[in-house]
């Protein structure tokens, strides 16, 4: 006969749980634990929020002995004795400071070179808000420049190309996409040469220039093999400015006016606004030493007071296909002087919008050596040919 069990008659007796099965906290202790944990999280969030706000305002959390965990978590990450620099906070500070350099980028916003005469202090804007304690702005030498980093308010002891950086303890970040060029004084030129590089002599070096724009430059920018590729604007590098010839002589020397870089970049922007895509610009000629202007290559057609000797003129072509020749800008299937006129018209529009950049615009028809180009300068008065 099969046996059955009636649970109503014989109720099951549950054994007490073992020590491994018991809950870690009873309900009362669990509520207490959750309350304490929530308060710690709120303390952590409040401390970091306060630290970030004070730092972004240029302030500083007061240093106190770190005696508790909460004190360590809320200490200012930019303090010299604080935890490692917080990358995103450093980037935020750099971005805020970089906006103070907009005036140095020209109307186009694309100039990347600031030229400083020899012995003068570089034009470095003051931050619009105080930097945190321990942060410093410095000029650091780029490749091809001798010397040590110097504070931004101090003239570098050596000529060359310098980066502006923000230093926070061991973290170093470029402040802006700008390069500072400190010049070699013209007094370093002897017998027409600076070192082994032949420069020649400017008209009116002895004085008596008929207009200030014909006054010889105060100094020259040194160009080395290492810094050739330094960007001086969105579309041009330092190497685009060197004079033809003397291929094996280094360093070389150039004169550059950031104003003409601004004007040419604005002309490129105007071309694109008119529907002409500009991928690459070929520089036919930029700076020309006085020696080369007189005798280098074919000097026919060169003015005795050419603006190229003063660093504020560029001969350029739109060259998207990379053949160093003017492209078919008007879309008629040919490359001729009418394409140069398209580029020249864009430069005219720039002068209408920005009269402070008035200067020369010259249209050159194709020859055996090139398919035409446009001369653009910022001499300070209107000239056309």
C-alpha positions in Angstrom: 0.0 0.0 0.0 1.4 3.4 -1.1 2.2 5.7 1.7 1.0 9.4 1.5 2.0 12.4 3.5 -0.6 14.9 4.6 1.2 18.3 5.2 -1.9 19.5 7.1 -1.5 16.8 9.6 2.4 16.8 9.7 3.6 20.4 8.9 7.2 20.7 7.7 9.6 22.3 10.1 12.1 24.7 8.5 15.6 24.5 9.8 17.3 27.8 10.9 19.7 29.1 8.1 23.4 28.5 8.5 25.8 31.3 9.1 26.6 31.3 5.4 23.0 31.8 4.4 22.2 34.7 6.7 21.9 38.2 5.1 24.9 40.6 5.7 22.7 43.4 7.0 19.3 43.4 8.6 16.8 46.0 7.2 17.6 48.6 9.9 21.4 48.4 9.3 20.9 48.4 5.5 19.0 51.7 5.7 21.8 53.2 7.7 24.5 52.0 5.2 22.6 53.5 2.2 22.2 56.8 4.0 25.9 57.1 4.7 26.9 56.0 1.2 24.6 58.6 -0.4 26.1 61.3 1.8 29.7 60.3 0.8 28.8 60.4 -2.9 27.2 63.9 -2.5 30.3 65.1 -0.7 32.5 63.9 -3.5 30.4 65.5 -6.3 30.1 68.8 -4.4 33.8 68.9 -3.8 34.9 68.3 -7.4 32.2 70.7 -8.7 33.5 73.4 -6.4 37.1 72.7 -7.4 36.4 72.9 -11.2 34.3 76.1 -10.9 37.0 77.8 -8.9 39.8 76.7 -11.3 37.8 77.8 -14.4 37.4 81.2 -12.8 41.2 81.5 -12.3 40.7 80.9 -8.6 42.2 78.3 -6.4 40.9 76.0 -3.6 42.7 76.9 -0.4 45.4 74.4 0.5 44.9 72.6 3.7 46.5 69.5 5.2 44.9 66.5 3.6 43.8 64.6 6.7 40.7 62.8 5.4 39.7 60.9 2.3 37.2 63.6 1.4 39.9 66.2 1.5 42.1 64.2 -0.9 39.2 63.8 -3.3 38.2 67.4 -3.4 41.7 69.0 -3.6 42.4 71.3 -6.6 44.0 69.2 -9.5 46.0 72.2 -10.5 47.7 72.7 -7.2 51.4 71.9 -7.1 50.8 69.3 -4.4 47.5 68.1 -5.9 46.8 64.9 -7.8 47.8 64.6 -11.5 46.6 67.3 -13.8 43.1 66.6 -15.2 43.5 66.6 -18.9 40.0 67.9 -19.8 40.4 70.8 -17.3 43.7 71.8 -18.8 42.2 71.7 -22.3 39.3 73.9 -21.2 41.7 76.5 -19.8 43.9 76.4 -22.9 40.8 76.9 -25.1 39.7 79.8 -23.1 43.1 81.5 -23.3 43.5 80.8 -27.0 40.6 83.1 -27.7 42.6 86.0 -26.5 44.9 85.6 -29.6 42.2 86.3 -32.2 43.5 89.8 -33.0 46.8 88.3 -34.0 45.2 86.0 -36.6 44.2 88.9 -38.9 40.8 89.5 -40.5 40.9 86.0 -42.1 41.5 84.3 -38.7 44.1 82.1 -40.5 47.4 83.9 -39.9 49.8 81.8 -37.7 52.9 84.0 -37.5 53.8 86.8 -35.1 57.0 88.7 -36.0 59.1 90.3 -33.3 62.0 92.6 -34.1 65.3 91.7 -32.5 65.6 92.6 -28.8 61.9 93.4 -28.4 59.4 91.5 -26.2 57.0 89.3 -28.2 53.4 90.5 -28.5 51.7 88.0 -26.1 48.2 88.9 -25.0 47.4 88.7 -21.3 44.9 86.1 -20.4 41.4 87.5 -20.1 41.2 85.8 -16.7 43.9 85.0 -14.2 45.7 81.7 -14.5 45.7 79.2 -11.6 48.6 79.3 -9.2 51.4 77.2 -10.6 50.5 77.8 -14.3 52.8 79.7 -16.6 52.9 80.8 -20.2 56.2 80.2 -21.9 57.9 80.6 -25.3 59.6 77.3 -26.3 62.0 76.9 -29.2 60.8 74.9 -32.1 63.1 72.5 -34.1 66.0 74.4 -35.6 66.0 77.1 -33.0 68.7 77.2 -30.3 67.9 78.4 -26.8 65.8 77.6 -23.7 62.2 78.3 -22.9 61.6 81.8 -21.5 58.6 83.4 -19.8 56.1 84.9 -22.3 56.8 88.4 -20.9 60.5 88.2 -21.7 62.4 88.6 -25.0 64.1 85.4 -26.1 67.9 85.7 -26.0 68.3 84.1 -29.4 66.5 84.6 -32.8 64.4 81.8 -34.1 60.9 80.4 -34.2 59.0 79.8 -30.9 55.9 78.1 -29.7 53.7 79.6 -27.1 52.8 77.0 -24.5 50.9 76.8 -21.2 52.8 74.8 -18.5 51.1 73.3 -15.5 53.5 71.2 -13.4 54.6 68.5 -15.8 51.9 69.2 -18.4 52.7 71.4 -21.4 50.2 72.3 -24.1 50.4 74.8 -27.0 48.2 77.8 -26.2 47.3 78.6 -29.8 48.2 77.6 -33.3 50.6 80.5 -33.6 54.4 80.7 -34.1 56.5 83.6 -32.8 59.5 84.6 -35.0 62.2 86.7 -33.4 64.4 88.4 -36.0 68.1 88.6 -36.6 69.0 92.3 -36.6 70.0 93.7 -40.0 73.2 94.9 -38.3 74.3 91.3 -38.5 74.7 91.7 -42.3 78.3 92.3 -43.4 79.4 92.7 -47.0 75.9 91.9 -48.1 75.8 88.6 -46.3 74.3 87.2 -43.1 76.6 84.4 -42.2 77.2 82.7 -45.6 73.9 83.7 -47.1 74.0 86.5 -49.7 71.3 89.1 -49.1 72.5 92.2 -50.8 71.6 95.8 -49.9 68.2 97.5 -49.8 67.7 100.9 -51.4 67.9 103.7 -48.9 69.9 101.7 -46.3 71.8 104.9 -45.7 68.5 106.7 -45.1 66.4 109.1 -47.2 63.5 106.7 -48.1 60.8 108.6 -50.0 58.0 106.8 -48.1 58.1 104.7 -44.9 57.1 101.6 -46.9 60.6 101.8 -48.5 62.5 101.9 -45.3 64.7 98.8 -45.1 63.5 96.0 -42.7 64.8 96.1 -39.1 65.7 92.4 -39.2 65.4 89.0 -40.9 63.8 85.7 -40.0 66.2 82.8 -39.9 65.1 79.7 -41.9 66.7 76.3 -41.2 66.3 72.9 -42.8 64.4 71.9 -39.6 61.8 74.8 -39.6 61.1 75.0 -43.3 57.7 73.4 -42.8 56.5 75.7 -40.0 53.0 77.0 -40.8 52.8 80.7 -41.2 49.1 80.7 -42.3 46.5 78.2 -43.2 47.9 77.6 -46.7 51.5 78.6 -46.5 54.7 77.6 -44.7 58.0 79.3 -43.9 59.6 77.5 -46.8 57.2 79.2 -49.3 59.0 82.4 -48.5 62.6 81.6 -49.3 64.3 83.2 -52.3 65.3 81.0 -55.2 69.0 80.0 -55.4 71.8 79.4 -52.9 70.3 75.9 -52.5 73.2 74.6 -50.4 73.5 77.6 -48.1 71.9 77.3 -44.6 70.5 79.0 -42.7 68.6 81.3 -45.1 66.9 84.6 -44.2 63.6 86.1 -45.2 61.4 89.1 -44.4 57.7 88.3 -43.9 54.7 90.7 -43.3 51.8 88.8 -41.7 49.5 91.4 -43.3 50.0 90.1 -46.8 49.4 86.5 -45.5 46.1 87.8 -44.2 45.2 89.4 -47.5 46.0 86.3 -49.5 44.1 84.1 -47.1 41.1 86.4 -47.4 41.4 86.2 -51.2 41.3 82.4 -51.0 38.2 82.7 -48.8 36.6 85.0 -51.4 37.4 82.6 -54.1 35.6 79.8 -52.2 32.7 82.1 -51.5 32.4 82.6 -55.3 32.3 78.8 -55.8 35.9 78.1 -56.6 37.3 75.2 -54.5 40.8 76.0 -53.3 42.8 72.9 -52.2 46.3 74.2 -52.8 48.1 77.5 -53.6 51.4 77.5 -55.4 53.8 80.4 -54.5 55.6 81.6 -57.6 57.5 84.2 -55.6 57.3 85.7 -52.1 60.4 87.3 -50.5 63.2 88.2 -52.8 66.5 89.3 -51.4 67.7 92.6 -52.9 70.6 90.7 -54.5 68.2 88.3 -56.3 65.8 91.1 -57.2 68.6 92.8 -59.1 70.4 89.9 -60.7 68.8 86.6 -59.9 67.2 84.6 -62.7 65.6 86.8 -65.3 65.3 90.3 -63.6 63.4 91.8 -66.5 60.1 93.3 -65.3 61.2 93.5 -61.7 60.7 96.9 -60.1 63.7 98.5 -58.4 61.6 99.0 -55.3 59.8 95.7 -55.6 57.6 94.9 -52.6 59.0 91.4 -52.6 62.2 92.8 -51.0 60.1 94.0 -48.1 58.2 90.8 -47.5 54.7 92.1 -48.1 54.1 90.7 -51.6 53.2 87.3 -53.0 52.9 86.0 -56.5 50.4 83.1 -56.4 48.3 80.7 -58.5 45.5 78.4 -57.6 47.0 75.0 -58.1 44.6 72.2 -57.0 46.2 69.6 -59.3 49.7 70.2 -58.0 51.4 71.0 -61.3 52.7 74.4 -60.1 50.5 76.2 -62.8 47.3 78.1 -62.7 44.2 76.0 -62.9 41.3 76.6 -65.3 39.4 78.8 -62.9 36.7 80.1 -65.3 35.9 76.6 -66.7 36.4 77.4 -70.4 38.7 74.4 -70.9 41.8 76.6 -71.2 44.4 78.2 -68.9 45.1 81.8 -69.9 45.1 85.3 -68.5 41.4 85.2 -67.9 41.9 82.7 -65.1 44.4 85.0 -63.4 41.7 87.7 -63.7 39.3 85.5 -61.7 41.8 85.4 -58.9 42.6 89.1 -59.2 38.9 89.9 -59.0 38.7 88.1 -55.6 41.6 90.2 -54.4 39.8 93.3 -55.5 36.8 92.3 -53.4 39.0 91.8 -50.4 40.3 95.4 -50.7 36.8 96.7 -50.8 35.9 94.9 -47.6 39.2 95.6 -45.8 40.6 99.0 -46.9 43.4 98.7 -44.3 44.9 96.0 -46.6 45.0 98.2 -49.7 48.0 97.6 -52.0 49.0 96.3 -55.3 47.3 93.7 -57.5 49.0 92.7 -60.8 47.7 90.3 -63.4 50.3 88.4 -65.3 49.6 86.6 -68.6 51.0 83.2 -69.4 54.6 83.0 -70.6 56.9 80.1 -71.4 57.7 79.7 -67.7 54.2 79.7 -66.2 50.5 79.9 -67.0 50.0 83.3 -65.5 49.8 84.4 -61.8 48.5 87.2 -59.6 50.7 89.6 -57.6 49.2 90.7 -54.3 50.8 93.1 -51.9 49.9 95.4 -48.9 52.1 98.5 -49.7 49.5 100.8 -48.2 48.3 102.6 -51.3 46.4 101.4 -54.4 48.4 100.1 -57.4 47.2 98.1 -60.5 48.8 96.7 -63.5 
